[in-house]
Amino acid sequence: MTKICNFCGNKNFREKHVQYIYKYDNQLLVVNNVPCEECEYCGEQYFKTEVLKKIEEDFKTIYLSGKKALKEVTVPIEEFAEI
Ligand SMILES: [Zn+2]
């Protein structure tokens, strides 16, 4: 597979599993162990379209169809001007 990092032009990538945070309209879904390729030079992460589609589908199933996620956490949110 030959591809080039959009940010630094490097051609070497390594396969990794990372935590991905999907955000839509102030709603969040955190997915652990998502496969991606990371640029060895600048660290930019690239996800396959089908991987992102799957996460988007799961987001919809949770927020629209009421699927219970594996785990839920409470996230503190602040306005920078007030801290
Ligand atoms: Zn790069």
PDB file of the backbone (N, CA, C, O) and the ligand in Angstrom, with CONECT records:
HET     ZN  A 101       1
ATOM      1  N   MET A   1       0.845  -1.193   0.000  1.00  0.00           N
ATOM      2  CA  MET A   1       0.000   0.000   0.000  1.00  0.00           C
ATOM      3  C   MET A   1       0.882   1.245   0.000  1.00  0.00           C
ATOM      4  O   MET A   1       1.671   1.450   0.922  1.00  0.00           O
ATOM      5  N   THR A   2       0.748   2.070  -1.029  1.00  0.00           N
ATOM      6  CA  THR A   2       1.528   3.297  -1.005  1.00  0.00           C
ATOM      7  C   THR A   2       0.614   4.489  -0.771  1.00  0.00           C
ATOM      8  O   THR A   2      -0.282   4.786  -1.561  1.00  0.00           O
ATOM      9  N   LYS A   3       0.868   5.144   0.315  1.00  0.00           N
ATOM     10  CA  LYS A   3       0.156   6.392   0.521  1.00  0.00           C
ATOM     11  C   LYS A   3       1.092   7.363   1.210  1.00  0.00           C
ATOM     12  O   LYS A   3       2.127   6.990   1.761  1.00  0.00           O
ATOM     13  N   ILE A   4       0.692   8.611   1.158  1.00  0.00           N
ATOM     14  CA  ILE A   4       1.557   9.662   1.673  1.00  0.00           C
ATOM     15  C   ILE A   4       0.788  10.453   2.722  1.00  0.00           C
ATOM     16  O   ILE A   4      -0.385  10.778   2.534  1.00  0.00           O
ATOM     17  N   CYS A   5       1.448  10.755   3.808  1.00  0.00           N
ATOM     18  CA  CYS A   5       0.812  11.552   4.856  1.00  0.00           C
ATOM     19  C   CYS A   5       0.463  12.942   4.311  1.00  0.00           C
ATOM     20  O   CYS A   5       1.311  13.634   3.747  1.00  0.00           O
ATOM     21  N   ASN A   6      -0.790  13.330   4.491  1.00  0.00           N
ATOM     22  CA  ASN A   6      -1.252  14.645   4.005  1.00  0.00           C
ATOM     23  C   ASN A   6      -0.548  15.802   4.686  1.00  0.00           C
ATOM     24  O   ASN A   6      -0.497  16.908   4.149  1.00  0.00           O
ATOM     25  N   PHE A   7      -0.009  15.551   5.860  1.00  0.00           N
ATOM     26  CA  PHE A   7       0.564  16.642   6.643  1.00  0.00           C
ATOM     27  C   PHE A   7       2.053  16.807   6.426  1.00  0.00           C
ATOM     28  O   PHE A   7       2.539  17.931   6.301  1.00  0.00           O
ATOM     29  N   CYS A   8       2.795  15.689   6.380  1.00  0.00           N
ATOM     30  CA  CYS A   8       4.248  15.829   6.318  1.00  0.00           C
ATOM     31  C   CYS A   8       4.867  15.149   5.100  1.00  0.00           C
ATOM     32  O   CYS A   8       6.062  15.315   4.853  1.00  0.00           O
ATOM     33  N   GLY A   9       4.074  14.377   4.321  1.00  0.00           N
ATOM     34  CA  GLY A   9       4.612  13.755   3.122  1.00  0.00           C
ATOM     35  C   GLY A   9       5.354  12.454   3.360  1.00  0.00           C
ATOM     36  O   GLY A   9       5.847  11.835   2.417  1.00  0.00           O
ATOM     37  N   ASN A  10       5.436  12.042   4.600  1.00  0.00           N
ATOM     38  CA  ASN A  10       6.088  10.787   4.948  1.00  0.00           C
ATOM     39  C   ASN A  10       5.309   9.597   4.380  1.00  0.00           C
ATOM     40  O   ASN A  10       4.088   9.660   4.241  1.00  0.00           O
ATOM     41  N   LYS A  11       6.030   8.496   4.046  1.00  0.00           N
ATOM     42  CA  LYS A  11       5.345   7.353   3.443  1.00  0.00           C
ATOM     43  C   LYS A  11       5.287   6.147   4.371  1.00  0.00           C
ATOM     44  O   LYS A  11       4.746   5.105   4.002  1.00  0.00           O
ATOM     45  N   ASN A  12       5.835   6.280   5.559  1.00  0.00           N
ATOM     46  CA  ASN A  12       5.851   5.130   6.464  1.00  0.00           C
ATOM     47  C   ASN A  12       4.778   5.263   7.547  1.00  0.00           C
ATOM     48  O   ASN A  12       4.676   6.271   8.245  1.00  0.00           O
ATOM     49  N   PHE A  13       3.997   4.208   7.647  1.00  0.00           N
ATOM     50  CA  PHE A  13       2.920   4.192   8.627  1.00  0.00           C
ATOM     51  C   PHE A  13       3.041   2.954   9.487  1.00  0.00           C
ATOM     52  O   PHE A  13       3.580   1.935   9.054  1.00  0.00           O
ATOM     53  N   ARG A  14       2.537   3.045  10.711  1.00  0.00           N
ATOM     54  CA  ARG A  14       2.461   1.820  11.512  1.00  0.00           C
ATOM     55  C   ARG A  14       1.012   1.591  11.933  1.00  0.00           C
ATOM     56  O   ARG A  14       0.249   2.527  12.168  1.00  0.00           O
ATOM     57  N   GLU A  15       0.670   0.314  12.018  1.00  0.00           N
ATOM     58  CA  GLU A  15      -0.683  -0.048  12.426  1.00  0.00           C
ATOM     59  C   GLU A  15      -0.794   0.072  13.936  1.00  0.00           C
ATOM     60  O   GLU A  15       0.078  -0.368  14.685  1.00  0.00           O
ATOM     61  N   LYS A  16      -1.894   0.680  14.359  1.00  0.00           N
ATOM     62  CA  LYS A  16      -2.088   0.867  15.792  1.00  0.00           C
ATOM     63  C   LYS A  16      -3.537   0.661  16.147  1.00  0.00           C
ATOM     64  O   LYS A  16      -4.404   0.649  15.272  1.00  0.00           O
ATOM     65  N   HIS A  17      -3.804   0.500  17.424  1.00  0.00           N
ATOM     66  CA  HIS A  17      -5.172   0.507  17.925  1.00  0.00           C
ATOM     67  C   HIS A  17      -5.272   1.643  18.925  1.00  0.00           C
ATOM     68  O   HIS A  17      -4.510   1.703  19.890  1.00  0.00           O
ATOM     69  N   VAL A  18      -6.203   2.531  18.694  1.00  0.00           N
ATOM     70  CA  VAL A  18      -6.283   3.729  19.528  1.00  0.00           C
ATOM     71  C   VAL A  18      -7.718   3.966  20.007  1.00  0.00           C
ATOM     72  O   VAL A  18      -8.666   3.303  19.587  1.00  0.00           O
ATOM     73  N   GLN A  19      -7.825   4.945  20.906  1.00  0.00           N
ATOM     74  CA  GLN A  19      -9.143   5.361  21.354  1.00  0.00           C
ATOM     75  C   GLN A  19      -9.643   6.457  20.412  1.00  0.00           C
ATOM     76  O   GLN A  19      -8.944   7.437  20.154  1.00  0.00           O
ATOM     77  N   TYR A  20     -10.853   6.276  19.910  1.00  0.00           N
ATOM     78  CA  TYR A  20     -11.414   7.236  18.965  1.00  0.00           C
ATOM     79  C   TYR A  20     -12.615   7.914  19.603  1.00  0.00           C
ATOM     80  O   TYR A  20     -13.490   7.252  20.161  1.00  0.00           O
ATOM     81  N   ILE A  21     -12.651   9.233  19.517  1.00  0.00           N
ATOM     82  CA  ILE A  21     -13.788   9.965  20.083  1.00  0.00           C
ATOM     83  C   ILE A  21     -14.621  10.548  18.951  1.00  0.00           C
ATOM     84  O   ILE A  21     -14.187  11.441  18.223  1.00  0.00           O
ATOM     85  N   TYR A  22     -15.809  10.023  18.829  1.00  0.00           N
ATOM     86  CA  TYR A  22     -16.734  10.490  17.798  1.00  0.00           C
ATOM     87  C   TYR A  22     -17.618  11.559  18.417  1.00  0.00           C
ATOM     88  O   TYR A  22     -18.170  11.374  19.502  1.00  0.00           O
ATOM     89  N   LYS A  23     -17.748  12.679  17.716  1.00  0.00           N
ATOM     90  CA  LYS A  23     -18.479  13.819  18.248  1.00  0.00           C
ATOM     91  C   LYS A  23     -19.507  14.274  17.234  1.00  0.00           C
ATOM     92  O   LYS A  23     -19.199  14.443  16.054  1.00  0.00           O
ATOM     93  N   TYR A  24     -20.722  14.470  17.696  1.00  0.00           N
ATOM     94  CA  TYR A  24     -21.733  15.008  16.803  1.00  0.00           C
ATOM     95  C   TYR A  24     -22.717  15.801  17.642  1.00  0.00           C
ATOM     96  O   TYR A  24     -23.328  15.249  18.558  1.00  0.00           O
ATOM     97  N   ASP A  25     -22.887  17.098  17.347  1.00  0.00           N
ATOM     98  CA  ASP A  25     -23.854  17.910  18.090  1.00  0.00           C
ATOM     99  C   ASP A  25     -23.698  17.833  19.606  1.00  0.00           C
ATOM    100  O   ASP A  25     -24.688  17.665  20.318  1.00  0.00           O
ATOM    101  N   ASN A  26     -22.489  17.952  20.101  1.00  0.00           N
ATOM    102  CA  ASN A  26     -22.254  17.887  21.546  1.00  0.00           C
ATOM    103  C   ASN A  26     -22.489  16.509  22.160  1.00  0.00           C
ATOM    104  O   ASN A  26     -22.441  16.353  23.380  1.00  0.00           O
ATOM    105  N   GLN A  27     -22.739  15.528  21.328  1.00  0.00           N
ATOM    106  CA  GLN A  27     -22.873  14.174  21.848  1.00  0.00           C
ATOM    107  C   GLN A  27     -21.611  13.412  21.494  1.00  0.00           C
ATOM    108  O   GLN A  27     -21.066  13.557  20.400  1.00  0.00           O
ATOM    109  N   LEU A  28     -21.164  12.617  22.414  1.00  0.00           N
ATOM    110  CA  LEU A  28     -19.879  11.940  22.245  1.00  0.00           C
ATOM    111  C   LEU A  28     -20.034  10.432  22.312  1.00  0.00           C
ATOM    112  O   LEU A  28     -20.890   9.899  23.018  1.00  0.00           O
ATOM    113  N   LEU A  29     -19.185   9.771  21.561  1.00  0.00           N
ATOM    114  CA  LEU A  29     -19.054   8.321  21.717  1.00  0.00           C
ATOM    115  C   LEU A  29     -17.568   8.000  21.717  1.00  0.00           C
ATOM    116  O   LEU A  29     -16.843   8.357  20.789  1.00  0.00           O
ATOM    117  N   VAL A  30     -17.130   7.328  22.760  1.00  0.00           N
ATOM    118  CA  VAL A  30     -15.735   6.931  22.852  1.00  0.00           C
ATOM    119  C   VAL A  30     -15.630   5.459  22.481  1.00  0.00           C
ATOM    120  O   VAL A  30     -16.320   4.621  23.062  1.00  0.00           O
ATOM    121  N   VAL A  31     -14.778   5.141  21.525  1.00  0.00           N
ATOM    122  CA  VAL A  31     -14.596   3.748  21.124  1.00  0.00           C
ATOM    123  C   VAL A  31     -13.138   3.359  21.345  1.00  0.00           C
ATOM    124  O   VAL A  31     -12.226   4.006  20.830  1.00  0.00           O
ATOM    125  N   ASN A  32     -12.933   2.310  22.105  1.00  0.00           N
ATOM    126  CA  ASN A  32     -11.575   1.851  22.385  1.00  0.00           C
ATOM    127  C   ASN A  32     -11.103   0.847  21.343  1.00  0.00           C
ATOM    128  O   ASN A  32     -11.903   0.190  20.676  1.00  0.00           O
ATOM    129  N   ASN A  33      -9.791   0.746  21.222  1.00  0.00           N
ATOM    130  CA  ASN A  33      -9.167  -0.257  20.344  1.00  0.00           C
ATOM    131  C   ASN A  33      -9.588  -0.170  18.888  1.00  0.00           C
ATOM    132  O   ASN A  33      -9.849  -1.190  18.250  1.00  0.00           O
ATOM    133  N   VAL A  34      -9.653   1.040  18.365  1.00  0.00           N
ATOM    134  CA  VAL A  34     -10.011   1.238  16.964  1.00  0.00           C
ATOM    135  C   VAL A  34      -8.739   1.125  16.119  1.00  0.00           C
ATOM    136  O   VAL A  34      -7.746   1.795  16.402  1.00  0.00           O
ATOM    137  N   PRO A  35      -8.764   0.275  15.077  1.00  0.00           N
ATOM    138  CA  PRO A  35      -7.570   0.137  14.245  1.00  0.00           C
ATOM    139  C   PRO A  35      -7.335   1.376  13.388  1.00  0.00           C
ATOM    140  O   PRO A  35      -8.277   1.936  12.827  1.00  0.00           O
ATOM    141  N   CYS A  36      -6.091   1.797  13.288  1.00  0.00           N
ATOM    142  CA  CYS A  36      -5.760   2.921  12.415  1.00  0.00           C
ATOM    143  C   CYS A  36      -4.319   2.780  11.954  1.00  0.00           C
ATOM    144  O   CYS A  36      -3.586   1.902  12.410  1.00  0.00           O
ATOM    145  N   GLU A  37      -3.931   3.653  11.051  1.00  0.00           N
ATOM    146  CA  GLU A  37      -2.537   3.720  10.646  1.00  0.00           C
ATOM    147  C   GLU A  37      -2.006   5.074  11.050  1.00  0.00           C
ATOM    148  O   GLU A  37      -2.618   6.109  10.783  1.00  0.00           O
ATOM    149  N   GLU A  38      -0.859   5.051  11.698  1.00  0.00           N
ATOM    150  CA  GLU A  38      -0.297   6.290  12.200  1.00  0.00           C
ATOM    151  C   GLU A  38       0.981   6.633  11.444  1.00  0.00           C
ATOM    152  O   GLU A  38       1.850   5.782  11.254  1.00  0.00           O
ATOM    153  N   CYS A  39       1.082   7.871  11.022  1.00  0.00           N
ATOM    154  CA  CYS A  39       2.293   8.339  10.349  1.00  0.00           C
ATOM    155  C   CYS A  39       3.461   8.239  11.317  1.00  0.00           C
ATOM    156  O   CYS A  39       3.390   8.728  12.444  1.00  0.00           O
ATOM    157  N   GLU A  40       4.543   7.596  10.866  1.00  0.00           N
ATOM    158  CA  GLU A  40       5.682   7.395  11.763  1.00  0.00           C
ATOM    159  C   GLU A  40       6.424   8.698  12.039  1.00  0.00           C
ATOM    160  O   GLU A  40       7.178   8.798  13.007  1.00  0.00           O
ATOM    161  N   TYR A  41       6.209   9.678  11.197  1.00  0.00           N
ATOM    162  CA  TYR A  41       6.940  10.927  11.379  1.00  0.00           C
ATOM    163  C   TYR A  41       6.181  11.936  12.237  1.00  0.00           C
ATOM    164  O   TYR A  41       6.705  12.412  13.244  1.00  0.00           O
ATOM    165  N   CYS A  42       4.937  12.267  11.839  1.00  0.00           N
ATOM    166  CA  CYS A  42       4.226  13.327  12.575  1.00  0.00           C
ATOM    167  C   CYS A  42       3.127  12.795  13.488  1.00  0.00           C
ATOM    168  O   CYS A  42       2.556  13.548  14.277  1.00  0.00           O
ATOM    169  N   GLY A  43       2.829  11.503  13.385  1.00  0.00           N
ATOM    170  CA  GLY A  43       1.853  10.922  14.304  1.00  0.00           C
ATOM    171  C   GLY A  43       0.406  11.105  13.893  1.00  0.00           C
ATOM    172  O   GLY A  43      -0.498  10.726  14.639  1.00  0.00           O
ATOM    173  N   GLU A  44       0.166  11.680  12.719  1.00  0.00           N
ATOM    174  CA  GLU A  44      -1.206  11.823  12.239  1.00  0.00           C
ATOM    175  C   GLU A  44      -1.829  10.436  12.067  1.00  0.00           C
ATOM    176  O   GLU A  44      -1.185   9.510  11.573  1.00  0.00           O
ATOM    177  N   GLN A  45      -3.091  10.308  12.481  1.00  0.00           N
ATOM    178  CA  GLN A  45      -3.735   8.997  12.409  1.00  0.00           C
ATOM    179  C   GLN A  45      -4.756   8.941  11.288  1.00  0.00           C
ATOM    180  O   GLN A  45      -5.545   9.865  11.088  1.00  0.00           O
ATOM    181  N   TYR A  46      -4.720   7.840  10.568  1.00  0.00           N
ATOM    182  CA  TYR A  46      -5.640   7.641   9.442  1.00  0.00           C
ATOM    183  C   TYR A  46      -6.538   6.443   9.710  1.00  0.00           C
ATOM    184  O   TYR A  46      -6.072   5.359  10.061  1.00  0.00           O
ATOM    185  N   PHE A  47      -7.825   6.660   9.539  1.00  0.00           N
ATOM    186  CA  PHE A  47      -8.800   5.589   9.770  1.00  0.00           C
ATOM    187  C   PHE A  47      -9.441   5.213   8.453  1.00  0.00           C
ATOM    188  O   PHE A  47      -9.679   6.067   7.599  1.00  0.00           O
ATOM    189  N   LYS A  48      -9.720   3.926   8.291  1.00  0.00           N
ATOM    190  CA  LYS A  48     -10.386   3.459   7.083  1.00  0.00           C
ATOM    191  C   LYS A  48     -11.841   3.902   7.098  1.00  0.00           C
ATOM    192  O   LYS A  48     -12.460   4.014   8.156  1.00  0.00           O
ATOM    193  N   THR A  49     -12.380   4.154   5.904  1.00  0.00           N
ATOM    194  CA  THR A  49     -13.766   4.593   5.776  1.00  0.00           C
ATOM    195  C   THR A  49     -14.729   3.624   6.455  1.00  0.00           C
ATOM    196  O   THR A  49     -15.664   4.048   7.134  1.00  0.00           O
ATOM    197  N   GLU A  50     -14.498   2.313   6.269  1.00  0.00           N
ATOM    198  CA  GLU A  50     -15.447   1.344   6.855  1.00  0.00           C
ATOM    199  C   GLU A  50     -15.372   1.342   8.382  1.00  0.00           C
ATOM    200  O   GLU A  50     -16.359   1.055   9.059  1.00  0.00           O
ATOM    201  N   VAL A  51     -14.201   1.663   8.912  1.00  0.00           N
ATOM    202  CA  VAL A  51     -14.047   1.760  10.361  1.00  0.00           C
ATOM    203  C   VAL A  51     -14.866   2.947  10.889  1.00  0.00           C
ATOM    204  O   VAL A  51     -15.585   2.829  11.882  1.00  0.00           O
ATOM    205  N   LEU A  52     -14.741   4.081  10.210  1.00  0.00           N
ATOM    206  CA  LEU A  52     -15.482   5.273  10.625  1.00  0.00           C
ATOM    207  C   LEU A  52     -16.988   5.096  10.448  1.00  0.00           C
ATOM    208  O   LEU A  52     -17.783   5.576  11.256  1.00  0.00           O
ATOM    209  N   LYS A  53     -17.364   4.402   9.382  1.00  0.00           N
ATOM    210  CA  LYS A  53     -18.790   4.114   9.145  1.00  0.00           C
ATOM    211  C   LYS A  53     -19.369   3.288  10.274  1.00  0.00           C
ATOM    212  O   LYS A  53     -20.477   3.540  10.746  1.00  0.00           O
ATOM    213  N   LYS A  54     -18.603   2.298  10.700  1.00  0.00           N
ATOM    214  CA  LYS A  54     -19.049   1.409  11.759  1.00  0.00           C
ATOM    215  C   LYS A  54     -19.262   2.191  13.065  1.00  0.00           C
ATOM    216  O   LYS A  54     -20.242   1.979  13.780  1.00  0.00           O
ATOM    217  N   ILE A  55     -18.333   3.084  13.353  1.00  0.00           N
ATOM    218  CA  ILE A  55     -18.442   3.893  14.564  1.00  0.00           C
ATOM    219  C   ILE A  55     -19.661   4.813  14.479  1.00  0.00           C
ATOM    220  O   ILE A  55     -20.394   4.986  15.453  1.00  0.00           O
ATOM    221  N   GLU A  56     -19.863   5.396  13.301  1.00  0.00           N
ATOM    222  CA  GLU A  56     -21.007   6.274  13.087  1.00  0.00           C
ATOM    223  C   GLU A  56     -22.325   5.508  13.258  1.00  0.00           C
ATOM    224  O   GLU A  56     -23.277   6.013  13.853  1.00  0.00           O
ATOM    225  N   GLU A  57     -22.360   4.288  12.728  1.00  0.00           N
ATOM    226  CA  GLU A  57     -23.546   3.445  12.885  1.00  0.00           C
ATOM    227  C   GLU A  57     -23.828   3.152  14.351  1.00  0.00           C
ATOM    228  O   GLU A  57     -24.969   3.220  14.808  1.00  0.00           O
ATOM    229  N   ASP A  58     -22.760   2.825  15.079  1.00  0.00           N
ATOM    230  CA  ASP A  58     -22.914   2.502  16.489  1.00  0.00           C
ATOM    231  C   ASP A  58     -23.394   3.726  17.269  1.00  0.00           C
ATOM    232  O   ASP A  58     -24.220   3.617  18.175  1.00  0.00           O
ATOM    233  N   PHE A  59     -22.859   4.893  16.900  1.00  0.00           N
ATOM    234  CA  PHE A  59     -23.288   6.152  17.518  1.00  0.00           C
ATOM    235  C   PHE A  59     -24.799   6.328  17.347  1.00  0.00           C
ATOM    236  O   PHE A  59     -25.509   6.668  18.294  1.00  0.00           O
ATOM    237  N   LYS A  60     -25.273   6.092  16.126  1.00  0.00           N
ATOM    238  CA  LYS A  60     -26.707   6.234  15.844  1.00  0.00           C
ATOM    239  C   LYS A  60     -27.522   5.215  16.623  1.00  0.00           C
ATOM    240  O   LYS A  60     -28.584   5.534  17.156  1.00  0.00           O
ATOM    241  N   THR A  61     -27.015   3.982  16.686  1.00  0.00           N
ATOM    242  CA  THR A  61     -27.753   2.943  17.402  1.00  0.00           C
ATOM    243  C   THR A  61     -27.894   3.299  18.876  1.00  0.00           C
ATOM    244  O   THR A  61     -28.920   3.029  19.501  1.00  0.00           O
ATOM    245  N   ILE A  62     -26.845   3.910  19.419  1.00  0.00           N
ATOM    246  CA  ILE A  62     -26.886   4.278  20.834  1.00  0.00           C
ATOM    247  C   ILE A  62     -27.782   5.488  21.060  1.00  0.00           C
ATOM    248  O   ILE A  62     -28.640   5.470  21.942  1.00  0.00           O
ATOM    249  N   TYR A  63     -27.587   6.543  20.261  1.00  0.00           N
ATOM    250  CA  TYR A  63     -28.323   7.783  20.517  1.00  0.00           C
ATOM    251  C   TYR A  63     -29.737   7.787  19.934  1.00  0.00           C
ATOM    252  O   TYR A  63     -30.629   8.437  20.481  1.00  0.00           O
ATOM    253  N   LEU A  64     -29.947   7.074  18.841  1.00  0.00           N
ATOM    254  CA  LEU A  64     -31.281   7.107  18.234  1.00  0.00           C
ATOM    255  C   LEU A  64     -32.124   5.886  18.585  1.00  0.00           C
ATOM    256  O   LEU A  64     -33.341   5.993  18.743  1.00  0.00           O
ATOM    257  N   SER A  65     -31.487   4.737  18.706  1.00  0.00           N
ATOM    258  CA  SER A  65     -32.270   3.528  18.973  1.00  0.00           C
ATOM    259  C   SER A  65     -32.182   3.080  20.419  1.00  0.00           C
ATOM    260  O   SER A  65     -32.795   2.087  20.813  1.00  0.00           O
ATOM    261  N   GLY A  66     -31.412   3.821  21.210  1.00  0.00           N
ATOM    262  CA  GLY A  66     -31.368   3.522  22.636  1.00  0.00           C
ATOM    263  C   GLY A  66     -30.572   2.297  23.031  1.00  0.00           C
ATOM    264  O   GLY A  66     -30.786   1.740  24.108  1.00  0.00           O
ATOM    265  N   LYS A  67     -29.654   1.868  22.173  1.00  0.00           N
ATOM    266  CA  LYS A  67     -28.772   0.756  22.552  1.00  0.00           C
ATOM    267  C   LYS A  67     -27.941   1.149  23.772  1.00  0.00           C
ATOM    268  O   LYS A  67     -27.474   2.283  23.878  1.00  0.00           O
ATOM    269  N   LYS A  68     -27.766   0.215  24.675  1.00  0.00           N
ATOM    270  CA  LYS A  68     -26.960   0.485  25.857  1.00  0.00           C
ATOM    271  C   LYS A  68     -25.494   0.258  25.519  1.00  0.00           C
ATOM    272  O   LYS A  68     -25.110  -0.810  25.041  1.00  0.00           O
ATOM    273  N   ALA A  69     -24.687   1.272  25.771  1.00  0.00           N
ATOM    274  CA  ALA A  69     -23.261   1.119  25.494  1.00  0.00           C
ATOM    275  C   ALA A  69     -22.623   0.209  26.539  1.00  0.00           C
ATOM    276  O   ALA A  69     -23.175  -0.013  27.617  1.00  0.00           O
ATOM    277  N   LEU A  70     -21.466  -0.303  26.198  1.00  0.00           N
ATOM    278  CA  LEU A  70     -20.720  -1.201  27.076  1.00  0.00           C
ATOM    279  C   LEU A  70     -20.448  -0.554  28.427  1.00  0.00           C
ATOM    280  O   LEU A  70     -20.534  -1.198  29.472  1.00  0.00           O
ATOM    281  N   LYS A  71     -20.117   0.736  28.381  1.00  0.00           N
ATOM    282  CA  LYS A  71     -19.753   1.471  29.585  1.00  0.00           C
ATOM    283  C   LYS A  71     -20.135   2.922  29.392  1.00  0.00           C
ATOM    284  O   LYS A  71     -20.150   3.418  28.266  1.00  0.00           O
ATOM    285  N   GLU A  72     -20.445   3.611  30.482  1.00  0.00           N
ATOM    286  CA  GLU A  72     -20.705   5.048  30.355  1.00  0.00           C
ATOM    287  C   GLU A  72     -19.929   5.796  31.427  1.00  0.00           C
ATOM    288  O   GLU A  72     -19.765   5.307  32.545  1.00  0.00           O
ATOM    289  N   VAL A  73     -19.451   6.992  31.074  1.00  0.00           N
ATOM    290  CA  VAL A  73     -18.737   7.818  32.039  1.00  0.00           C
ATOM    291  C   VAL A  73     -19.352   9.204  32.056  1.00  0.00           C
ATOM    292  O   VAL A  73     -19.970   9.629  31.080  1.00  0.00           O
ATOM    293  N   THR A  74     -19.182   9.902  33.160  1.00  0.00           N
ATOM    294  CA  THR A  74     -19.616  11.287  33.241  1.00  0.00           C
ATOM    295  C   THR A  74     -18.415  12.162  32.908  1.00  0.00           C
ATOM    296  O   THR A  74     -17.328  11.979  33.456  1.00  0.00           O
ATOM    297  N   VAL A  75     -18.623  13.110  32.006  1.00  0.00           N
ATOM    298  CA  VAL A  75     -17.511  13.941  31.554  1.00  0.00           C
ATOM    299  C   VAL A  75     -17.698  15.381  32.045  1.00  0.00           C
ATOM    300  O   VAL A  75     -18.711  16.005  31.728  1.00  0.00           O
ATOM    301  N   PRO A  76     -16.751  15.915  32.806  1.00  0.00           N
ATOM    302  CA  PRO A  76     -16.849  17.314  33.232  1.00  0.00           C
ATOM    303  C   PRO A  76     -16.624  18.240  32.037  1.00  0.00           C
ATOM    304  O   PRO A  76     -15.724  18.011  31.230  1.00  0.00           O
ATOM    305  N   ILE A  77     -17.436  19.272  31.931  1.00  0.00           N
ATOM    306  CA  ILE A  77     -17.286  20.226  30.836  1.00  0.00           C
ATOM    307  C   ILE A  77     -17.183  21.635  31.405  1.00  0.00           C
ATOM    308  O   ILE A  77     -17.982  22.028  32.254  1.00  0.00           O
ATOM    309  N   GLU A  78     -16.201  22.391  30.936  1.00  0.00           N
ATOM    310  CA  GLU A  78     -15.956  23.743  31.423  1.00  0.00           C
ATOM    311  C   GLU A  78     -15.916  24.727  30.267  1.00  0.00           C
ATOM    312  O   GLU A  78     -15.625  24.348  29.132  1.00  0.00           O
ATOM    313  N   GLU A  79     -16.208  25.998  30.555  1.00  0.00           N
ATOM    314  CA  GLU A  79     -15.954  27.073  29.604  1.00  0.00           C
ATOM    315  C   GLU A  79     -14.609  27.662  29.989  1.00  0.00           C
ATOM    316  O   GLU A  79     -14.365  27.941  31.163  1.00  0.00           O
ATOM    317  N   PHE A  80     -13.743  27.852  29.021  1.00  0.00           N
ATOM    318  CA  PHE A  80     -12.393  28.323  29.338  1.00  0.00           C
ATOM    319  C   PHE A  80     -12.413  29.663  30.078  1.00  0.00           C
ATOM    320  O   PHE A  80     -11.621  29.881  30.995  1.00  0.00           O
ATOM    321  N   ALA A  81     -13.322  30.562  29.676  1.00  0.00           N
ATOM    322  CA  ALA A  81     -13.383  31.886  30.279  1.00  0.00           C
ATOM    323  C   ALA A  81     -13.747  31.841  31.767  1.00  0.00           C
ATOM    324  O   ALA A  81     -13.531  32.814  32.490  1.00  0.00           O
ATOM    325  N   GLU A  82     -14.286  30.733  32.213  1.00  0.00           N
ATOM    326  CA  GLU A  82     -14.744  30.656  33.593  1.00  0.00           C
ATOM    327  C   GLU A  82     -13.849  29.841  34.502  1.00  0.00           C
ATOM    328  O   GLU A  82     -14.193  29.597  35.658  1.00  0.00           O
ATOM    329  N   ILE A  83     -12.698  29.416  33.988  1.00  0.00           N
ATOM    330  CA  ILE A  83     -11.798  28.640  34.860  1.00  0.00           C
ATOM    331  C   ILE A  83     -10.586  29.458  35.270  1.00  0.00           C
ATOM    332  O   ILE A  83      -9.727  28.966  36.001  1.00  0.00           O
TER     333      ILE A  83
HETATM  334 ZN    ZN A 101       2.917  12.656   8.758  1.00  0.00          ZN2+
END
